[in-house]
Amino acid sequence: MNLAWHGSTTVMREHLKRKHVGAMDDAAGEGSSAGQKQLTMSGFVVGNNAPCTPRQAAVLTDSILNMLVTDMRPLSMVEDDGFKAMIHTLQPGYTLPSRTHFTKLMERKHQETVQEVMTAINNSSSKIALTTDAWTSVATEAYLGITCHFITDDWNMQSVCLTTMPLQDRHTAANIAEWLEEGVARFKIPPTKIIAIVHDNGANVVAAANILEEKHGWSSVRCTGHTLQLVINSALKHASIDKALGAARCLVEHFKKSELASNKLKEKQKQMGPPEQIKKLVQDVSTRWNSTYYMIERLIEQRWPVTATLSDPSVTQRGKRYLDLKADQWSLLEELSTALKPFECATVFMSGEKYITISAVPPLVKGLLKSTQSAAFESAPMRAFQVTAMEQLQQRWKRETAFSDTAPNTVILSTALDPRFKRLKFLKPEEVLHVQNKVHSLALKERRVMDEQQRGCNQITSATSTTTAAAAAKPAAPVSLLDSLLDSDGEEENREGEAVDLQSQVSNEVLTYFGEKPLAKEESPLDWWKANEDRYPTLARLAKSYLCIPGTSTPSERLFSAAGNIASKKRASLSQEHVDMLTFLHCNAKFL
């Protein structure tokens, strides 16, 4: 019985095999009749089990390493059975190196990329700006992130990760200042090349920035995003607002934890609106005020499906706490959403890296003040929010919205060098004149530096020809005292004439620049400077140095998003040095 059954299954298997082969042949015939070939797995395999040449193996190995770094995959992935099987399928003749080998390659790739980054930074003719922030990993290891920003010769914003430096000592101001100097020195960046450092409002970081400002002249620029966080946190400290937000959080948390409520909400959303209205509620995070705005906005959008779900007896049983908000709380959240909308727009704009942000800080602050002041709120809690927000905006951005003869005025000077905002409407007329004079003096100083560099290049160029000519020439006749005096007088007159001419050229640049019509707000100032660099050579070089400063420390915070994925729970044993290397390679993937 068993033999008969076995024989019948064998016959059936052979029959199906012949049928399958025949179908494949038919498909191949159809493909060939259309001028195409049927693709098989062997078509994907390079060399059909032929061994790789050393060059092919090196290319594949480098490609795998770049994939691991770019996609933030653990190096141990090369030891996983599934990955090995995939590589063997694609290239049977390739022998996959060990994890240790990939670790050594990663370290070598890190050294090569450091050299590439170092060359890119030091070849830039403009000054650079830094951002910094501290972070603690899941393994409770502290890191200091440093990013570098500059404008290339083609007028493109360039952002580079310098380091995710592991920290061992206490985070005092002196230590942070020393670590920042160490991070810069690692890339052989002269301290004089750095114009500013952007940081959050932490007392130790602010003190460290002040140390570096006094020591090296690096301007201390506080992160706009972090400052807005402090402004909103202070404005939200009202009993009624705090109570409404607390009720909103409890409501969202209920739907996050209850599978029944979550599924019922989806049903109500389908019944009450189009498919695109099926959205999950958003839970806010205390460290990011805009997440509170997104929570409020989503709740207001989904108010009626939420209310209908909570009113369903199958979700909220009789006798249990009813979680829906009161009518006055819904009204308060609607007003709060309207009030927070301009702040959210400002935060999103200032977090960009590919365009200029520092010059927009004063106009944005004035715009936020205007929008907050002009809003008409019905409830007393929102009127209190309005007053506190305006006070905080004015207090926390004093240096950025008023010119001072003693302060660095870095942000205001950046705004003056942005052709969109050069009218400086946020300043008083007398302050505008002071800023223009300051720009003139900086431009004159920059022009002298440019001329000295040009003379140095000319001297180097003509050094060989001058030496050759001097060797071939006959000894010159002695120069009389009278002749030497006359020559020296002539040189002094030439120098004085050059100085007057230099000052006249710079003055004409500055007067013409500020006298022209401002650029439209939607236009790119980088494109404008690229098109007008020949007209304003001195101001263009000055603009490169000031406009490269980011308005927020978001770039250094983004380092930790990458580092958090690299130093995850599954990779908590990863050494701090390798976390730094992998983060550096991932964030500087454009140099790979």
ZAVEXMI-940833 format. One record per residue (C-alpha): x, y, z. Coordinates in pm, 1 decimal. Example, Ala and Ser with C-alpha at 12.3 -4.5 7.8 and 13.67 -1.06 7.14 Angstrom:
<atoms>
ATOM:c1:c2:c3
ATOM:1230.0:-450.0:780.0
ATOM:1367.0:-106.0:714.0
</atoms>
This chain:
<atoms>
ATOM:c1:c2:c3
ATOM:0.0:0.0:0.0
ATOM:274.3:239.7:97.0
ATOM:483.9:139.2:-205.6
ATOM:191.0:200.1:-436.7
ATOM:128.0:539.2:-281.0
ATOM:495.1:627.1:-307.9
ATOM:502.9:521.0:-671.5
ATOM:196.2:730.0:-755.6
ATOM:343.3:1042.2:-591.7
ATOM:667.5:992.6:-784.7
ATOM:477.5:973.1:-1110.9
ATOM:277.0:1281.7:-1018.2
ATOM:592.0:1475.7:-924.1
ATOM:755.6:1386.5:-1260.3
ATOM:436.7:1489.0:-1441.5
ATOM:425.0:1827.5:-1266.4
ATOM:795.0:1880.2:-1330.9
ATOM:754.0:1816.5:-1704.6
ATOM:450.6:2045.1:-1711.2
ATOM:638.8:2320.8:-1527.6
ATOM:937.8:2289.6:-1766.0
ATOM:703.1:2302.3:-2062.5
ATOM:538.3:2617.1:-1927.2
ATOM:878.8:2776.4:-1879.4
ATOM:975.2:2684.6:-2235.6
ATOM:652.2:2835.1:-2364.4
ATOM:719.1:3155.3:-2170.0
ATOM:1073.2:3163.1:-2303.8
ATOM:939.6:3113.4:-2653.6
ATOM:695.8:3401.3:-2607.9
ATOM:975.0:3619.8:-2472.4
ATOM:1205.8:3535.4:-2761.6
ATOM:930.9:3607.5:-3012.1
ATOM:899.7:3956.2:-2857.3
ATOM:1276.0:4004.8:-2878.6
ATOM:1329.2:3950.0:-2504.0
ATOM:1499.6:3680.3:-2298.3
ATOM:1343.2:3507.6:-2000.3
ATOM:1531.8:3613.3:-1686.4
ATOM:1641.4:3336.8:-1452.1
ATOM:1831.3:3340.5:-1123.0
ATOM:2150.7:3253.7:-1306.5
ATOM:2114.5:3583.2:-1493.7
ATOM:2160.5:3768.5:-1168.1
ATOM:2464.7:3570.9:-1056.9
ATOM:2793.8:3718.8:-1170.6
ATOM:3019.0:3460.8:-1327.4
ATOM:2796.8:3157.0:-1242.8
ATOM:3002.1:3026.4:-948.5
ATOM:3323.4:3158.3:-1099.5
ATOM:3559.5:3286.5:-828.1
ATOM:3582.8:3664.0:-788.1
ATOM:3893.6:3846.1:-896.6
ATOM:4064.3:4044.4:-618.2
ATOM:3935.5:4366.6:-773.4
ATOM:3575.6:4240.2:-788.8
ATOM:3597.8:4120.0:-429.4
ATOM:3731.5:4459.4:-315.7
ATOM:3446.4:4642.3:-490.2
ATOM:3184.9:4414.1:-332.1
ATOM:3342.1:4444.5:12.5
ATOM:3353.9:4824.1:-11.4
ATOM:2992.6:4830.6:-129.5
ATOM:2882.7:4619.7:168.2
ATOM:3074.2:4845.2:407.8
ATOM:2911.7:5157.1:259.9
ATOM:2570.6:4993.9:296.7
ATOM:2635.5:4910.5:661.9
ATOM:2748.6:5266.1:735.7
ATOM:2485.0:5451.1:531.1
ATOM:2191.5:5244.0:659.5
ATOM:2328.7:5226.0:1015.4
ATOM:2338.6:4846.3:1018.8
ATOM:2553.0:4662.8:1275.3
ATOM:2883.8:4528.9:1148.1
ATOM:2784.0:4192.9:1295.8
ATOM:2526.9:4170.1:1016.1
ATOM:2795.9:4011.4:795.6
ATOM:2785.8:3709.6:1029.5
ATOM:2407.0:3663.9:1000.3
ATOM:2299.9:3349.5:812.5
ATOM:2037.7:3529.0:605.8
ATOM:2283.3:3793.3:488.0
ATOM:2543.6:3529.4:401.4
ATOM:2285.7:3334.4:202.6
ATOM:2179.4:3644.9:8.8
ATOM:2539.3:3733.6:-81.1
ATOM:2608.4:3374.8:-185.1
ATOM:2298.1:3377.8:-407.2
ATOM:2401.1:3700.9:-575.7
ATOM:2770.1:3608.8:-606.2
ATOM:2858.5:3249.0:-519.1
ATOM:3223.1:3307.3:-605.1
ATOM:3260.9:3580.0:-341.3
ATOM:3394.4:3492.9:3.6
ATOM:3237.9:3724.7:260.9
ATOM:3502.4:3863.2:501.5
ATOM:3462.2:3839.5:876.0
ATOM:3322.0:4103.6:1108.4
ATOM:3674.5:4178.4:1231.0
ATOM:3784.9:4251.7:875.7
ATOM:3492.3:4491.5:824.2
ATOM:3575.6:4663.8:1152.5
ATOM:3930.9:4727.8:1032.6
ATOM:3798.2:4851.7:697.2
ATOM:3558.5:5083.6:879.3
ATOM:3843.2:5230.1:1083.9
ATOM:4048.3:5282.9:767.1
ATOM:3747.6:5439.4:591.4
ATOM:3706.6:5672.7:889.0
ATOM:4067.2:5792.5:857.3
ATOM:4026.0:5853.0:483.8
ATOM:3699.9:6044.4:532.1
ATOM:3856.3:6257.3:805.6
ATOM:4118.8:6364.3:551.9
ATOM:3847.4:6442.3:295.9
ATOM:3650.8:6651.1:546.3
ATOM:3965.9:6827.3:663.0
ATOM:4054.0:6921.1:304.6
ATOM:3701.1:7048.1:232.8
ATOM:3699.5:7269.4:542.9
ATOM:4047.5:7414.8:505.6
ATOM:4004.6:7475.9:131.6
ATOM:3704.0:7696.4:202.2
ATOM:3785.4:8067.6:167.1
ATOM:3517.7:8169.9:417.0
ATOM:3502.6:8132.0:790.2
ATOM:3308.7:7847.3:949.3
ATOM:3052.9:7808.5:1226.9
ATOM:3010.5:7529.0:1481.4
ATOM:2711.2:7380.1:1657.6
ATOM:2735.1:7164.6:1967.7
ATOM:2517.9:6964.7:2204.7
ATOM:2557.2:6686.0:2462.1
ATOM:2376.2:6351.4:2469.1
ATOM:2361.0:6032.1:2676.1
ATOM:2318.3:5693.4:2505.2
ATOM:2109.4:5393.2:2618.6
ATOM:2432.0:5257.6:2769.3
ATOM:2445.4:5576.6:2985.4
ATOM:2755.6:5697.4:2802.2
ATOM:2791.1:6071.6:2743.0
ATOM:2888.5:6226.5:2408.5
ATOM:2951.3:6577.5:2279.0
ATOM:2839.9:6635.2:1920.9
ATOM:3012.2:6900.4:1707.4
ATOM:2912.0:6997.9:1354.5
ATOM:3077.1:7242.1:1115.0
ATOM:2905.9:7471.8:863.2
ATOM:3043.2:7686.0:582.6
ATOM:2954.3:7821.3:239.7
ATOM:3144.9:7673.5:-53.6
ATOM:3299.7:7869.9:-338.9
ATOM:2989.2:7780.5:-543.1
ATOM:2767.0:7940.1:-276.1
ATOM:2620.3:7619.9:-139.0
ATOM:2561.8:7553.6:228.7
ATOM:2783.7:7270.9:351.2
ATOM:2723.1:7087.0:680.0
ATOM:2980.2:6843.5:815.3
ATOM:2990.7:6622.6:1123.1
ATOM:3318.0:6667.3:1309.0
ATOM:3279.1:6432.9:1600.8
ATOM:3051.4:6256.3:1845.4
ATOM:3313.1:6279.9:2115.2
ATOM:3288.0:6041.1:2413.7
ATOM:3304.3:6225.0:2745.7
ATOM:3452.2:6092.9:3067.0
ATOM:3483.1:6390.4:3304.0
ATOM:3222.6:6622.9:3452.5
ATOM:3044.3:6858.1:3213.8
ATOM:3186.7:7179.0:3354.4
ATOM:3224.3:7493.6:3145.2
ATOM:3603.6:7462.7:3140.3
ATOM:3588.5:7098.1:3030.2
ATOM:3333.1:7167.5:2756.2
ATOM:3546.6:7453.9:2623.0
ATOM:3851.7:7226.7:2623.7
ATOM:3661.9:6947.3:2443.9
ATOM:3543.5:7188.1:2175.6
ATOM:3900.3:7308.4:2119.7
ATOM:4014.6:6945.8:2101.5
ATOM:3747.6:6861.0:1841.9
ATOM:3852.3:7156.1:1627.0
ATOM:4223.7:7078.9:1662.1
ATOM:4163.0:6720.7:1545.6
ATOM:4073.1:6860.5:1203.4
ATOM:4355.9:7117.2:1209.0
ATOM:4111.3:7408.6:1191.2
ATOM:4276.9:7736.5:1296.9
ATOM:4078.2:7904.0:1577.1
ATOM:4081.4:8226.1:1372.6
ATOM:3879.3:8051.5:1100.7
ATOM:3580.2:8001.1:1332.5
ATOM:3332.2:8288.3:1350.2
ATOM:3066.2:8154.1:1588.3
ATOM:2943.0:7859.6:1789.9
ATOM:2569.7:7781.8:1820.5
ATOM:2452.8:7612.4:2141.0
ATOM:2154.5:7566.1:2369.9
ATOM:2077.4:7767.2:2683.3
ATOM:2232.4:7528.6:2935.7
ATOM:2430.3:7725.5:3194.8
ATOM:2747.7:7518.5:3154.1
ATOM:2740.0:7537.4:2772.9
ATOM:2674.4:7913.6:2777.5
ATOM:2966.9:7959.7:3017.3
ATOM:3189.8:7744.7:2792.6
ATOM:3091.5:7954.4:2488.2
ATOM:3176.4:8270.7:2680.5
ATOM:3520.5:8128.2:2760.8
ATOM:3584.3:8057.2:2393.1
ATOM:3448.5:8397.4:2290.8
ATOM:3692.2:8570.8:2521.9
ATOM:3983.5:8343.7:2427.1
ATOM:3938.3:8307.7:2049.1
ATOM:3672.2:8562.7:1954.2
ATOM:3410.4:8299.7:1861.8
ATOM:3067.4:8461.3:1882.0
ATOM:2826.0:8287.5:2116.7
ATOM:2489.9:8230.2:1942.9
ATOM:2204.8:8072.6:2136.2
ATOM:1987.4:7815.8:1959.7
ATOM:1663.9:7973.6:1836.2
ATOM:1473.4:7646.1:1872.9
ATOM:1577.7:7598.4:2234.2
ATOM:1498.7:7961.6:2314.4
ATOM:1152.4:7922.9:2161.4
ATOM:1107.0:7616.3:2382.0
ATOM:1173.8:7830.4:2689.2
ATOM:939.4:8103.6:2563.9
ATOM:649.1:7861.2:2508.1
ATOM:709.2:7671.8:2833.2
ATOM:683.4:7995.9:3028.9
ATOM:370.5:8107.0:2841.0
ATOM:194.9:7773.2:2898.6
ATOM:236.9:7797.5:3277.7
ATOM:-123.0:7893.2:3347.8
ATOM:-350.6:7678.1:3562.7
ATOM:-635.9:7652.1:3310.2
ATOM:-404.3:7587.7:3014.5
ATOM:-206.2:7331.2:3211.3
ATOM:-528.6:7155.0:3316.1
ATOM:-661.9:7144.8:2959.2
ATOM:-332.7:7008.4:2826.8
ATOM:-326.3:6747.6:3104.8
ATOM:-675.2:6633.5:3010.5
ATOM:-571.4:6616.7:2644.1
ATOM:-269.1:6400.9:2731.4
ATOM:-484.5:6160.3:2935.5
ATOM:-727.7:6135.4:2646.3
ATOM:-455.0:6053.6:2394.0
ATOM:-290.5:5809.2:2634.2
ATOM:-624.2:5627.2:2675.7
ATOM:-646.8:5563.5:2301.0
ATOM:-279.7:5462.9:2288.4
ATOM:-321.9:5201.1:2560.3
ATOM:-670.1:5069.6:2479.8
ATOM:-691.0:4848.0:2172.4
ATOM:-1072.3:4853.8:2194.7
ATOM:-1087.1:5235.3:2196.4
ATOM:-829.3:5261.0:1917.3
ATOM:-1018.0:5021.6:1688.6
ATOM:-1350.8:5187.2:1764.8
ATOM:-1198.5:5527.1:1680.0
ATOM:-1096.5:5393.9:1337.0
ATOM:-1456.1:5276.9:1280.5
ATOM:-1595.8:5618.1:1373.1
ATOM:-1341.5:5791.5:1149.1
ATOM:-1449.7:5572.6:854.7
ATOM:-1815.8:5649.4:922.9
ATOM:-1769.5:6025.3:965.3
ATOM:-1516.9:6115.5:698.8
ATOM:-1308.6:6016.1:395.5
ATOM:-1030.5:5753.4:422.1
ATOM:-759.7:6019.2:457.1
ATOM:-920.1:6125.3:785.2
ATOM:-815.2:5797.3:948.7
ATOM:-525.7:5926.4:1156.7
ATOM:-375.5:5826.1:1487.7
ATOM:-371.7:6066.5:1778.8
ATOM:-37.3:6227.0:1866.6
ATOM:124.3:6208.2:2211.5
ATOM:339.6:6506.7:2301.8
ATOM:693.2:6503.5:2445.8
ATOM:785.1:6742.2:2725.7
ATOM:1117.6:6843.4:2571.3
ATOM:961.8:6955.1:2241.0
ATOM:688.2:7213.4:2265.0
ATOM:587.4:7171.3:1899.4
ATOM:485.0:6811.6:1976.5
ATOM:224.6:6965.5:2211.1
ATOM:101.3:7175.7:1921.0
ATOM:75.6:6866.2:1698.6
ATOM:-117.1:6682.2:1973.4
ATOM:-365.6:6970.7:2003.6
ATOM:-400.7:7008.9:1627.1
ATOM:-474.9:6636.6:1574.9
ATOM:-721.0:6626.4:1864.4
ATOM:-915.3:6924.9:1728.3
ATOM:-916.5:6767.7:1382.8
ATOM:-1048.9:6437.6:1523.1
ATOM:-1275.5:6590.3:1788.6
ATOM:-1606.6:6443.0:1672.1
ATOM:-1484.3:6088.5:1602.3
ATOM:-1312.2:6096.7:1943.4
ATOM:-1626.6:6219.8:2119.3
ATOM:-1842.0:5963.3:1939.3
ATOM:-1602.1:5683.8:2039.1
ATOM:-1599.7:5786.6:2403.4
ATOM:-1980.8:5806.8:2402.4
ATOM:-2007.2:5447.1:2282.2
ATOM:-2116.1:5222.3:2577.0
ATOM:-1891.7:4942.8:2451.2
ATOM:-1589.3:5168.7:2500.0
ATOM:-1685.0:5372.1:2805.5
ATOM:-1891.9:5156.9:3035.5
ATOM:-2142.7:5311.9:3272.8
ATOM:-1988.9:5416.5:3601.3
ATOM:-1637.9:5459.0:3456.2
ATOM:-1461.0:5793.7:3422.8
ATOM:-1565.0:5983.7:3109.8
ATOM:-1242.8:6108.9:2946.3
ATOM:-1381.3:6355.1:2691.6
ATOM:-1282.0:6719.4:2736.4
ATOM:-1524.9:6982.1:2853.8
ATOM:-1660.9:7237.8:2607.6
ATOM:-1453.2:7522.2:2753.1
ATOM:-1138.9:7306.6:2731.4
ATOM:-1202.1:7235.9:2362.3
ATOM:-1245.4:7610.4:2304.0
ATOM:-926.0:7684.5:2495.0
ATOM:-729.6:7429.4:2290.9
ATOM:-861.5:7581.2:1967.5
ATOM:-736.9:7924.8:2073.5
ATOM:-407.1:7776.5:2185.7
ATOM:-359.9:7604.6:1850.3
ATOM:-412.0:7935.5:1672.6
ATOM:-161.8:8109.1:1901.9
ATOM:104.9:7838.0:1859.5
ATOM:81.2:7811.7:1481.1
ATOM:323.0:8103.6:1405.2
ATOM:575.1:7965.4:1656.5
ATOM:557.0:7623.9:1491.7
ATOM:620.2:7776.2:1147.0
ATOM:921.6:7966.1:1284.7
ATOM:1062.6:7651.0:1448.4
ATOM:1032.2:7441.0:1131.6
ATOM:1193.8:7711.9:918.7
ATOM:1482.7:7770.2:1158.1
ATOM:1564.4:7397.3:1175.0
ATOM:1677.5:7382.9:810.6
ATOM:2040.4:7317.5:710.6
ATOM:2038.1:7368.9:333.3
ATOM:1950.6:7737.8:341.2
ATOM:2038.2:8048.8:541.5
ATOM:1867.1:8077.3:880.1
ATOM:2072.7:8303.1:1108.9
ATOM:1978.7:8623.1:924.1
ATOM:1606.6:8549.1:965.0
ATOM:1617.4:8549.1:1347.2
ATOM:1545.4:8924.0:1408.0
ATOM:1267.2:8948.2:1145.2
ATOM:1108.6:8628.6:1281.2
ATOM:1117.3:8756.0:1639.5
ATOM:952.8:9081.1:1531.8
ATOM:698.5:8882.9:1330.4
ATOM:615.7:8663.1:1629.9
ATOM:575.5:8969.9:1848.3
ATOM:341.9:9128.2:1594.6
ATOM:127.4:8816.9:1543.0
ATOM:101.9:8750.8:1918.6
ATOM:14.7:9111.3:1997.4
ATOM:-249.3:9140.8:1724.5
ATOM:-431.5:8818.5:1821.3
ATOM:-771.6:8869.8:1988.2
ATOM:-834.2:8599.3:2247.6
ATOM:-1166.2:8556.2:2425.8
ATOM:-1052.9:8354.7:2728.4
ATOM:-855.3:8499.1:3019.6
ATOM:-597.6:8213.0:3016.9
ATOM:-508.1:8288.2:2654.1
ATOM:-475.9:8660.1:2724.9
ATOM:-231.5:8567.4:3000.8
ATOM:-47.6:8345.1:2748.9
ATOM:-32.2:8642.9:2513.0
ATOM:125.0:8875.0:2770.9
ATOM:381.4:8618.6:2891.2
ATOM:483.7:8517.9:2537.0
ATOM:547.1:8881.7:2439.1
ATOM:750.9:8946.4:2752.5
ATOM:959.7:8634.4:2694.1
ATOM:1021.3:8719.1:2327.8
ATOM:1142.6:9068.0:2412.9
ATOM:1354.8:8954.7:2706.4
ATOM:1528.2:8654.2:2548.9
ATOM:1616.0:8826.6:2219.3
ATOM:1742.9:9163.1:2339.4
ATOM:2084.3:9121.3:2177.1
ATOM:1937.6:9005.8:1847.4
ATOM:1689.5:9291.7:1804.0
ATOM:1889.7:9594.6:1922.6
ATOM:2234.9:9713.1:1813.8
ATOM:2505.2:9767.3:2076.9
ATOM:2847.9:9924.7:2034.7
ATOM:2998.7:9681.8:2285.1
ATOM:2829.9:9354.8:2177.9
ATOM:2947.4:9140.8:1883.3
ATOM:2609.4:9190.2:1704.8
ATOM:2677.8:8876.5:1501.6
ATOM:2312.1:8800.5:1428.1
ATOM:2232.1:9160.4:1329.0
ATOM:2536.8:9179.6:1100.4
ATOM:2426.8:8852.6:937.1
ATOM:2084.5:9006.4:876.0
ATOM:2245.5:9315.7:722.7
ATOM:2441.3:9093.4:482.2
ATOM:2126.7:8911.3:371.2
ATOM:1989.9:9102.7:68.4
ATOM:1633.8:9014.8:176.6
ATOM:1655.6:9187.1:514.2
ATOM:1927.7:9452.1:463.3
ATOM:1682.7:9736.9:533.0
ATOM:1686.3:9621.9:899.5
ATOM:1329.0:9732.2:963.6
ATOM:1337.6:9586.1:1313.9
ATOM:1591.9:9854.1:1421.8
ATOM:1561.6:10225.9:1484.2
ATOM:1697.8:10455.0:1208.4
ATOM:2001.0:10556.7:1412.1
ATOM:2076.1:10190.9:1485.5
ATOM:2055.8:10107.7:1113.9
ATOM:2323.8:10371.6:1048.5
ATOM:2546.7:10218.0:1317.1
ATOM:2509.1:9874.3:1157.2
ATOM:2599.2:10007.7:813.1
ATOM:2908.2:10176.7:957.7
ATOM:3003.7:9851.3:1127.2
ATOM:2963.4:9661.9:799.8
ATOM:3181.7:9924.7:630.7
ATOM:3461.1:9886.2:885.3
ATOM:3444.1:9503.9:863.8
ATOM:3450.7:9522.4:484.5
ATOM:3753.1:9753.4:489.8
ATOM:3934.7:9512.3:719.4
ATOM:3839.2:9218.4:497.8
ATOM:3959.8:9400.8:187.8
ATOM:4302.1:9456.9:344.8
ATOM:4323.4:9085.7:419.9
ATOM:4225.7:9003.1:61.3
ATOM:4490.2:9240.3:-76.7
ATOM:4758.4:9093.7:150.3
ATOM:4668.2:8743.9:35.2
ATOM:4679.4:8857.7:-327.0
ATOM:5023.7:9016.4:-276.6
ATOM:5144.9:8693.4:-117.5
ATOM:5024.7:8491.9:-417.1
ATOM:5190.5:8736.8:-656.7
ATOM:5518.2:8725.2:-465.6
ATOM:5520.0:8345.6:-472.8
ATOM:5438.5:8344.4:-843.2
ATOM:5712.5:8590.8:-933.5
ATOM:5977.2:8458.6:-691.9
ATOM:6134.1:8216.4:-939.3
ATOM:6146.1:8461.5:-1230.4
ATOM:6285.6:8739.8:-1008.4
ATOM:6563.1:8517.9:-874.3
ATOM:6661.0:8408.4:-1225.1
ATOM:6667.6:8765.2:-1356.4
ATOM:6872.7:8890.8:-1062.8
ATOM:7134.5:8619.9:-1116.1
ATOM:7172.0:8708.5:-1482.9
ATOM:7178.4:9088.8:-1436.8
ATOM:7493.1:9296.5:-1387.1
ATOM:7560.9:9459.9:-1047.1
ATOM:7362.4:9782.2:-1017.6
ATOM:7534.0:10119.6:-969.3
ATOM:7530.7:10264.0:-616.8
ATOM:7215.9:10461.2:-547.1
ATOM:7268.8:10812.5:-418.9
ATOM:7109.2:10929.4:-93.3
ATOM:6895.0:11177.9:-284.5
ATOM:6767.9:10908.9:-518.5
ATOM:6681.7:10680.1:-228.9
ATOM:6493.9:10958.2:-50.3
ATOM:6301.6:11044.3:-364.5
ATOM:6213.1:10676.2:-417.3
ATOM:6093.6:10636.7:-59.4
ATOM:5878.2:10947.7:-90.9
ATOM:5729.8:10804.2:-406.6
ATOM:5654.3:10472.0:-234.2
ATOM:5482.6:10648.5:55.1
ATOM:5273.9:10851.3:-186.4
ATOM:5179.8:10533.9:-370.0
ATOM:5079.9:10363.2:-45.3
ATOM:4870.5:10660.3:61.2
ATOM:4706.0:10668.8:-280.8
ATOM:4634.7:10296.1:-263.3
ATOM:4481.4:10334.0:83.8
ATOM:4253.7:10615.1:-33.7
ATOM:4157.5:10417.5:-341.9
ATOM:4093.5:10105.3:-131.2
ATOM:3868.6:10292.2:110.0
ATOM:3682.6:10452.5:-179.8
ATOM:3616.5:10115.1:-342.0
ATOM:3485.5:9962.9:-20.1
ATOM:3268.9:10268.3:50.7
ATOM:3116.6:10246.7:-295.4
ATOM:3042.9:9876.1:-241.8
ATOM:2869.0:9935.4:88.8
ATOM:2670.6:10240.6:-27.9
ATOM:2556.1:10069.6:-347.0
ATOM:2462.3:9748.3:-164.9
ATOM:2248.1:9918.4:99.5
ATOM:2103.8:10158.0:-158.0
ATOM:1963.4:9884.1:-381.2
ATOM:1615.7:9741.0:-353.9
ATOM:1597.7:9440.0:-117.0
ATOM:1563.6:9091.2:-254.8
ATOM:1217.5:8930.6:-239.9
ATOM:1161.8:8716.1:70.2
ATOM:1103.5:8399.6:-133.6
ATOM:1428.4:8439.5:-329.2
ATOM:1756.1:8269.5:-232.0
ATOM:2022.4:8504.1:-90.8
ATOM:2290.3:8249.0:-181.8
ATOM:2187.7:8260.6:-546.9
ATOM:2181.6:8640.8:-528.9
ATOM:2533.4:8659.7:-386.8
ATOM:2658.1:8410.5:-644.8
ATOM:2522.1:8633.9:-923.7
ATOM:2653.1:8956.0:-764.7
ATOM:2987.5:8837.5:-626.3
ATOM:3182.3:9026.6:-894.4
ATOM:2996.7:9350.4:-816.0
ATOM:3055.5:9322.5:-440.4
ATOM:3375.1:9115.7:-399.3
ATOM:3448.7:9236.8:-46.0
ATOM:3094.1:9216.5:88.7
ATOM:3050.2:8876.6:-76.5
ATOM:3342.2:8736.2:116.9
ATOM:3206.4:8892.3:435.1
ATOM:2862.3:8746.6:364.6
ATOM:3009.6:8396.4:329.0
ATOM:3156.2:8422.9:676.7
ATOM:2840.2:8547.0:849.5
ATOM:2560.4:8372.8:661.2
ATOM:2704.6:8023.8:720.1
ATOM:2598.5:8035.5:1087.4
ATOM:2298.2:7807.2:1159.5
ATOM:2007.2:7962.1:1348.8
ATOM:1971.5:7654.1:1570.9
ATOM:2184.6:7375.0:1714.0
ATOM:1957.4:7124.1:1538.7
ATOM:2244.2:6982.9:1324.3
ATOM:2428.8:6861.3:1635.0
ATOM:2103.2:6720.7:1773.7
ATOM:2052.6:6529.9:1449.7
ATOM:2388.3:6363.6:1513.2
ATOM:2234.8:6198.7:1815.9
ATOM:1938.3:6070.6:1617.1
ATOM:2192.1:5879.5:1407.8
ATOM:2404.2:5789.0:1710.1
ATOM:2091.3:5663.5:1889.3
ATOM:2023.4:5421.2:1604.8
ATOM:2385.0:5309.9:1603.7
ATOM:2423.9:5275.3:1981.5
ATOM:2089.0:5095.1:2018.9
ATOM:1994.6:4840.3:2284.4
ATOM:2108.0:4556.5:2058.4
ATOM:2446.9:4724.6:2021.9
ATOM:2494.9:4862.2:2373.6
ATOM:2836.4:4693.1:2394.9
ATOM:2968.0:4895.6:2099.2
ATOM:3277.5:5091.6:2202.6
ATOM:3249.1:5469.8:2227.1
ATOM:3524.6:5514.0:1967.6
ATOM:3334.5:5300.3:1717.3
ATOM:3010.6:5490.8:1790.3
ATOM:3200.5:5809.7:1702.6
ATOM:3344.2:5657.5:1383.1
ATOM:3016.0:5509.0:1261.4
ATOM:2822.3:5829.6:1332.0
ATOM:3090.1:6032.6:1154.1
ATOM:3079.5:5807.2:847.3
ATOM:2699.9:5798.4:834.9
ATOM:2656.8:6176.2:866.3
ATOM:2937.6:6243.3:615.0
ATOM:2819.0:5981.2:364.6
ATOM:2861.3:6234.2:81.5
ATOM:3239.4:6202.5:126.8
ATOM:3240.8:5820.8:102.8
</atoms>
